[in-house]
């Protein structure tokens, strides 16, 4: 065999090896473009083919390339798009909690500036999700909220005095610590995105107002001083505002206040102005919208608002007039919601994709499951349940 023929044979074998490697990594089909261009190339790097994936959600990452430039990247499963990106490399959140355990096909589709499309599909397995309790079983523990690093939970604890205090506990389990304790009620804690402070509602000033406290404990700072009730504080994703609900106009509506170093730093703004009750707000991950509980159509449904527009929109899949849908919490990695509803007589935890209306029950028991909260990475959900006889904190993972 001549040197030239040997070189061509080696080149051909190398090209075949690269192609096989791309296929095993999740490089899939190319759709034939109508404009005659070359379709994008897509490689899914993680998860790998055949991987068993645990948790309520995980990241799908990889690369997409095209000579015309990438215009859009879409993460799909079961015919539904769940996440998008505009550039490569991509790292997209997949809401595994919307699917049953077992085999799953996840597709990443890339489209170039000329409209040509290419895609890759990975076949993996979703593990059975597990539940564990980190409660004390001796006190009523409710309203869990995660630290930004996912290592700690803050929650309310009602002891023999009947008053609620704020406690923290490692999310892996361990001994709780008292964060805030007073001769009044302290409730609805929420950790700042920076991790340095925790907002909460308290009636220590004679009526319910919003307060903050350093995450390691210390002097509390009063944020609102309105003579009416202000409750349910939640930090915006950028940490610049605290949203809450208040009955200062005669009805429960959503408001927010600019916040800096745990103290008010600007004017308060009204986000809704309905003649109904709007409460229990949660920010969408992009900071452009909030979901909340509304009785605008006569029941207890989930709705959204995009400030400064006060128009309410009901959440598809979470507005059944025959049941109460409450306790909404947005995923920090995408536009997905978890909430509690009582369609099965007791309250259960559900998840919904507002874009498609796809929903799934996550935790069901003859007792009540309430107040779900996503972990920062979107892989776990904490909630309060009295399935053990008294309300304790449970984690779904």
C-alpha positions in Angstrom: 0.0 0.0 0.0 1.4 3.4 -1.0 2.0 6.2 1.6 -0.7 8.2 -0.1 -3.3 5.4 0.2 -2.3 4.7 3.8 -2.7 8.4 4.7 -6.2 8.5 3.1 -7.2 5.4 5.0 -6.0 6.8 8.3 -7.9 10.1 7.6 -11.1 8.1 6.9 -10.8 6.1 10.1 -10.2 9.2 12.1 -13.3 10.9 10.6 -15.4 7.8 11.3 -14.1 7.8 14.9 -15.1 11.4 15.4 -18.6 10.8 14.0 -19.1 7.8 16.3 -17.9 9.8 19.3 -20.4 12.6 18.5 -23.2 10.1 18.1 -22.4 8.5 21.5 -22.3 11.9 23.1 -25.8 12.7 22.0 -25.1 14.3 18.6 -28.3 13.6 16.7 -30.1 14.2 13.5 -30.0 17.2 11.2 -33.2 18.5 9.7 -32.9 19.2 6.0 -33.0 22.9 5.6 -35.4 24.4 3.0 -32.9 27.1 2.0 -30.1 24.7 1.1 -27.9 25.7 4.0 -25.9 23.4 6.3 -27.9 22.6 9.5 -26.4 23.3 13.0 -24.4 20.7 14.8 -25.5 19.8 18.4 -23.7 17.8 21.0 -25.2 17.1 24.4 -22.4 16.7 26.9 -24.4 16.1 30.0 -26.4 14.0 30.9 -24.9 11.1 29.1 -26.8 8.3 27.4 -28.2 5.8 29.9 -27.5 8.0 32.9 -29.8 7.7 35.9 -30.8 11.2 37.0 -32.0 12.0 40.5 -33.7 15.1 41.8 -36.7 17.2 40.7 -34.7 18.9 38.0 -31.2 19.0 36.5 -29.1 20.8 33.9 -28.7 19.7 30.3 -25.4 21.2 28.8 -23.6 21.0 25.6 -22.5 22.7 22.4 -24.1 24.0 19.2 -22.3 25.4 16.2 -23.1 26.6 12.7 -21.3 28.6 10.1 -24.3 31.0 9.9 -24.3 31.5 13.7 -26.8 30.1 16.3 -30.1 32.0 16.6 -31.9 29.8 19.1 -31.4 26.7 21.2 -34.5 24.8 22.5 -34.7 22.0 25.1 -37.6 19.6 24.4 -39.2 16.5 25.8 -42.5 14.9 25.0 -43.2 17.4 22.3 -42.9 20.4 24.7 -40.2 23.1 24.8 -39.1 23.7 28.4 -36.1 26.0 28.1 -34.4 28.2 25.5 -31.0 29.8 25.0 -29.5 32.2 22.4 -25.9 31.1 22.3 -23.5 28.1 22.8 -22.3 26.6 25.0 -25.8 26.0 26.5 -26.8 25.0 30.0 -30.5 24.5 30.3 -32.7 23.5 33.2 -34.9 20.4 32.7 -38.0 20.1 35.0 -37.8 16.4 35.8 -40.6 16.7 38.3 -43.1 17.1 35.5 -42.4 13.5 34.4 -42.7 10.0 35.9 -39.7 8.0 36.9 -38.3 5.8 34.1 -36.9 6.3 30.6 -36.9 9.8 29.1 -35.8 11.2 25.8 -34.5 14.8 25.9 -33.8 16.7 22.7 -31.8 19.9 22.2 -32.6 21.6 18.9 -30.5 24.4 17.4 -31.6 26.9 14.7 -29.2 29.1 12.8 -29.7 32.5 11.5 -30.8 31.1 8.1 -33.6 29.0 9.7 -31.8 25.6 9.3 -32.3 23.3 12.3 -30.2 20.5 13.8 -30.8 18.5 16.9 -29.4 15.9 19.3 -31.3 13.5 21.6 -30.1 11.8 24.7 -31.9 8.8 26.3 -31.6 8.7 30.1 -33.5 7.4 33.1 -35.3 9.5 35.8 -34.8 8.0 39.2 -37.7 7.6 41.7 -37.9 10.7 43.9 -37.5 10.3 47.6 -38.8 12.0 50.7 -37.1 12.7 54.0 -38.0 14.7 57.1 -35.7 17.1 58.9 -38.3 18.2 61.4 -38.1 17.8 65.2 -41.6 16.2 65.5 -42.1 18.1 68.7 -43.0 21.6 67.4 -45.0 22.9 64.5 -42.6 23.8 61.8 -43.7 25.5 58.6 -42.9 28.0 55.8 -39.4 26.7 54.8 -37.1 28.9 52.7 -33.6 28.0 51.3 -30.3 29.8 51.7 -28.8 30.8 48.3 -26.1 28.0 48.6 -28.8 25.4 49.4 -27.1 24.3 52.6 -29.6 25.8 55.1 -33.3 26.2 55.6 -35.0 28.9 57.6 -38.6 28.2 58.8 -41.1 29.1 61.4 -41.4 27.0 64.6 -44.4 27.2 67.0 -43.6 25.8 70.4 -45.6 25.4 73.6 -46.0 29.1 73.9 -48.1 29.2 70.7 -45.9 31.9 69.2 -43.9 31.5 66.1 -40.1 32.0 66.0 -37.6 31.7 63.2 -35.2 28.8 63.2 -32.5 27.5 60.8 -31.4 23.9 60.2 -28.9 22.3 57.8 -30.7 21.0 54.7 -28.9 17.8 55.1 -30.4 17.4 58.6 -29.0 18.3 62.0 -29.7 20.4 65.1 -31.8 23.6 64.5 -30.8 27.0 65.8 -33.0 29.9 66.9 -32.6 32.9 64.6 -35.4 35.2 65.8 -37.4 34.9 69.0 -39.7 37.4 70.5 -42.9 37.8 72.6 -44.8 38.2 69.3 -45.4 36.2 66.2 -42.6 36.1 63.5 -43.5 34.4 60.2 -42.9 34.0 56.5 -39.1 34.1 56.3 -37.3 34.5 53.0 -33.6 34.5 52.3 -32.0 37.4 50.3 -30.3 36.4 47.1 -27.0 37.6 48.5 -27.4 35.4 51.5 -26.7 38.1 54.1 -30.2 38.8 55.4 -33.6 37.2 55.9 -36.9 39.1 55.5 -39.9 38.1 57.6 -43.2 39.4 58.8 -43.8 40.2 62.5 -46.5 41.8 64.6 -44.0 43.0 67.2 -44.8 46.6 66.4 -48.5 46.3 67.2 -49.5 45.2 63.7 -48.0 43.1 60.9 -45.0 44.7 59.2 -42.0 43.6 57.2 -38.6 43.2 58.9 -35.2 41.9 58.1 -32.4 40.3 60.2 -28.8 39.3 59.5 -28.7 35.7 58.3 -26.3 34.9 61.2 -28.7 36.6 63.7 -28.5 40.0 65.3 -30.5 43.3 65.4 -33.7 43.3 63.4 -34.5 46.2 61.0 -38.1 47.4 60.4 -38.8 47.8 56.7 -42.5 48.9 56.5 -44.4 51.0 59.1 -47.9 51.2 57.6 -50.7 51.0 60.2 -52.3 48.1 58.2 -51.0 44.6 57.8 -48.0 43.9 55.6 -47.2 40.2 55.2 -45.4 37.5 53.1 -42.2 39.2 52.1 -40.2 37.8 49.1 -36.9 39.2 47.7 -36.7 40.0 44.0 -34.0 37.8 42.2 -31.6 40.8 42.0 -32.2 41.6 45.7 -33.2 45.2 45.0 -36.8 44.9 46.1 -39.1 43.2 48.6 -42.6 42.3 47.4 -45.3 41.6 50.0 -49.1 41.7 50.3 -51.0 44.3 52.3 -54.6 45.3 53.1 -53.7 49.0 53.3 -56.2 49.9 50.6 -59.1 47.9 52.1 -58.3 44.8 50.0 -55.3 42.5 50.0 -53.0 43.6 47.1 -49.3 43.2 46.2 -46.8 45.9 46.9 -43.0 46.2 46.9 -40.4 48.4 48.4 -36.8 49.2 47.4 -34.3 47.6 49.8 -30.6 48.1 50.5 -28.6 46.6 53.4 -31.8 45.2 54.8 -33.5 48.7 55.1 -36.0 50.5 52.9 -34.2 52.7 50.3 -37.0 54.0 48.2 -40.7 54.5 47.6 -43.2 51.6 47.9 -45.0 50.6 44.7 -48.4 48.9 44.2 -48.3 45.9 41.9 -52.0 45.1 41.9 -55.0 47.2 42.5 -57.9 44.7 42.4 -61.0 44.8 44.5 -60.3 41.2 45.5 -57.7 39.4 47.5 -54.2 39.0 46.1 -51.5 37.4 48.4 -48.6 35.0 48.7 -46.3 36.4 46.0 -43.4 34.7 44.4 -40.9 36.2 41.8 -40.2 34.6 38.5 -36.5 33.8 37.9 -36.1 36.7 35.4 -37.5 39.2 37.9 -40.1 40.5 35.4 -43.3 38.8 36.8 -44.8 37.5 40.0 -47.2 34.7 40.7 -49.6 34.9 43.6 -52.9 33.6 45.0 -56.0 35.5 43.7 -59.8 35.1 44.2 -60.5 37.5 41.3 -62.8 34.9 39.6 -64.4 33.7 42.8 -62.1 30.9 44.0 -58.5 30.6 45.0 -56.4 30.5 41.9 -52.9 31.3 40.8 -52.4 34.4 38.7 -49.4 36.4 37.4 -48.7 40.1 37.0 -45.8 41.9 35.2 -45.2 45.2 36.9 -45.8 48.0 36.2 -48.8 46.6 34.2 -51.4 45.7 36.9 -53.4 43.3 34.6 -53.7 39.9 36.1 -53.4 36.7 34.1 -54.5 33.3 35.4 -51.9 30.5 35.4 -52.9 27.7 32.9 -53.2 24.4 34.9 -53.6 26.2 38.2 -57.0 27.9 38.0 -59.6 25.2 38.6 -62.7 26.8 40.1 -63.6 23.7 42.0 -60.4 23.6 44.2 -58.2 25.9 46.2 -54.7 26.5 44.7 -52.4 28.2 47.1 -48.7 28.6 48.2 -47.1 29.2 44.8 -43.3 29.1 44.4 -41.4 29.8 41.2 -38.4 27.7 40.2 -35.2 29.7 40.5 -34.0 28.1 37.2 -37.1 28.6 35.0 -40.7 29.6 34.7 -42.1 26.5 36.5 -44.3 26.7 39.6 -45.0 24.4 42.5 -48.1 24.9 44.7 -50.6 23.2 47.0 -54.1 22.4 46.1 -57.0 20.4 47.7 -58.6 18.6 44.8 -58.1 15.3 46.7 -59.7 16.7 49.8 -56.4 17.3 51.6 -53.7 19.7 50.3 -51.1 18.1 48.0 -48.0 19.5 46.3 -48.2 20.0 42.5 -46.0 21.3 39.8 -47.1 23.1 36.6 -45.4 24.5 33.5 -47.4 27.7 32.9 -46.4 27.9 29.2 -47.9 24.5 28.3 -50.3 23.9 31.2 -48.5 20.5 31.9 -48.9 19.6 35.5 -48.1 16.7 37.9 -48.8 15.8 41.5 -45.5 15.5 43.5 -46.4 14.7 47.0 -49.7 13.2 48.2 -50.8 12.0 51.6 -54.0 11.7 53.6 -52.5 14.6 55.6 -51.8 18.1 54.3 -48.7 19.1 52.3 -48.2 22.9 52.1 -45.8 25.8 51.4 -43.4 24.2 48.9 -40.0 26.0 48.2 -37.5 25.2 45.5 -33.8 24.8 46.3 -31.5 27.3 44.4 -30.3 24.7 42.0 -33.9 23.5 41.3 -33.0 19.9 42.4 -35.0 19.7 45.7 -38.3 21.0 47.1 -38.8 21.6 50.8 -42.4 21.8 52.1 -44.4 21.6 55.4 -46.5 18.5 56.1 -48.4 17.1 59.1 -48.2 13.6 57.8 -46.2 12.7 60.9 -48.9 14.1 63.2 -47.6 17.6 63.5 -46.3 20.0 60.9 -42.6 19.3 60.1 -40.3 20.2 57.2 -39.9 17.6 54.5 -37.6 17.5 51.4 -38.5 15.9 48.1 -35.4 15.0 46.0 
